[in-house]
Amino acid sequence: LDAIRAHLPHIVVMFGEGNFDAPMMVHGTQVPGTPEMKKVKDTITWKYEETANGGRVNIATANADALKAIHAFLRYQITDHKTGDPLDITKR
């Protein structure tokens, strides 16, 4: 839990600044959606929230291009990390 709670706030700061180097380093390739998210970084809000199981990052945007990029990024992460999370988009 401590590792998750230390990592996610750092990711929120980096992604909020348009810095998506960490996913590229982890995956060894440019992760889908990151170039587009970098271009429209000012239209995306990243917010860390602590949960009982560690934490999560809430991502919000009203920009259609940003939303498409975010979905591509998350689908890649889910698939590559084999998290078992659904790939279908639903509102929380």
C-alpha positions in Angstrom: 0.0 0.0 0.0 2.8 2.4 0.9 4.4 2.0 -2.5 1.1 2.6 -4.4 0.4 5.7 -2.2 3.9 7.0 -2.9 3.8 6.3 -6.6 0.4 7.6 -7.7 0.7 11.2 -6.4 4.1 11.4 -8.2 2.4 10.2 -11.4 -0.4 12.8 -11.0 2.3 15.6 -10.9 4.3 14.3 -13.8 1.2 13.6 -16.1 -0.3 17.0 -15.1 2.9 18.6 -16.4 2.7 16.6 -19.7 5.6 14.3 -18.7 4.8 10.8 -19.8 8.3 9.4 -19.7 7.6 6.9 -17.0 5.2 4.8 -19.0 7.7 4.8 -21.9 10.4 3.6 -19.6 8.3 0.9 -18.0 6.9 -0.5 -21.3 10.0 0.2 -23.5 7.8 1.9 -26.1 5.8 5.0 -26.6 2.4 4.2 -25.0 -0.7 4.9 -27.1 -2.4 8.2 -26.2 0.7 9.8 -24.6 1.7 12.1 -27.5 -1.9 13.3 -27.8 -2.3 13.8 -24.0 1.0 15.8 -24.0 -0.4 18.2 -26.7 -3.7 18.8 -24.7 -2.3 18.5 -21.2 -3.9 21.7 -20.1 -7.4 20.2 -20.8 -6.9 17.2 -18.5 -7.2 17.1 -14.8 -5.3 14.4 -12.8 -6.2 13.9 -9.1 -4.9 11.3 -6.7 -7.3 9.7 -4.2 -6.3 7.4 -1.4 -8.5 4.3 -1.2 -8.7 1.3 1.2 -6.7 -0.7 -1.3 -4.0 1.9 -2.0 -5.1 4.7 -4.3 -6.4 5.7 -7.7 -6.0 8.5 -10.1 -9.1 10.2 -11.3 -8.8 11.7 -14.8 -11.2 14.2 -16.2 -11.5 16.2 -19.4 -14.1 17.9 -21.5 -11.9 17.7 -24.6 -13.0 14.9 -27.0 -9.4 14.4 -28.4 -8.0 14.2 -24.8 -10.7 11.7 -23.8 -9.9 9.5 -26.8 -6.2 9.6 -25.9 -6.9 8.8 -22.3 -9.0 5.8 -23.3 -6.2 4.5 -25.6 -3.7 4.9 -22.8 -5.8 3.1 -20.2 -6.7 0.3 -22.5 -3.0 -0.3 -23.3 -2.1 -0.2 -19.6 -4.9 -2.7 -18.7 -3.8 -5.1 -21.5 -0.1 -4.8 -21.1 -0.2 -5.2 -17.3 -2.8 -7.9 -17.5 -4.9 -6.3 -14.8 -8.1 -8.1 -15.8 -10.0 -4.7 -15.7 -12.7 -4.3 -18.4 -11.8 -2.5 -21.6 -15.3 -1.2 -22.0 -15.8 2.4 -21.2 -18.5 3.1 -18.5 -19.2 6.0 -16.2 -18.2 5.5 -12.6 
